[in-house]
């Protein structure tokens, strides 16, 4: 988290996150974020979109 606070859904679990928190998630993990503070929220998301998907 670069700024603010919020709730992050990873799989079936909710996690409260604050500025300076770090989150690691496994590949293909369903995720959702919504801000909960009074100010702006910002986070950095890195995704390898060029990976091969094996079926």
C-alpha positions in Angstrom: 0.0 0.0 0.0 1.4 3.3 -1.1 -1.2 5.5 0.6 -4.4 5.2 2.7 -6.2 2.1 3.9 -8.7 -0.4 2.7 -9.9 -4.0 2.7 -8.4 -6.6 0.3 -10.1 -9.9 -0.6 -7.7 -12.7 -1.4 -9.5 -15.9 -2.2 -12.1 -16.2 0.5 -10.3 -14.1 3.2 -10.6 -10.4 3.9 -7.5 -8.5 5.1 -7.4 -4.9 6.4 -4.4 -3.1 4.8 -2.8 0.2 5.7 -0.1 2.4 4.2 3.3 0.6 4.0 1.7 -2.9 4.2 2.9 -5.6 1.7 0.7 -8.3 0.2 1.8 -11.4 -1.6 -0.7 -13.5 -3.4 -0.3 -16.7 -5.3 -1.0 -17.0 -9.1 -4.7 -17.0 -10.2 -5.9 -15.9 -6.7 -9.3 -14.1 -6.9 -8.8 -10.6 -5.5 -10.7 -7.4 -4.8 -9.8 -4.1 -3.1 -12.0 -1.3 -1.8 -10.8 1.8 0.2 -12.1 2.4 3.7 -10.4 5.6 4.8 -11.4 9.3 4.5 -8.5 10.1 2.2 -7.3 8.6 -1.1 -5.9 5.1 -1.3 -3.2 3.9 -3.7 -1.4 0.6 -4.2 1.1 -0.8 -6.6 0.0 -4.0 -8.4 2.5 -6.0 -10.4 1.2 -8.8 -12.6 3.0 -10.9 -15.1 0.4 -10.7 -17.9 2.7 -12.4 -20.5 2.8 -15.8 -18.7 1.6 -18.9 -20.5 -1.6 -20.4 -19.1 -1.6 -24.2 -18.9 -5.0 -25.9 -19.3 
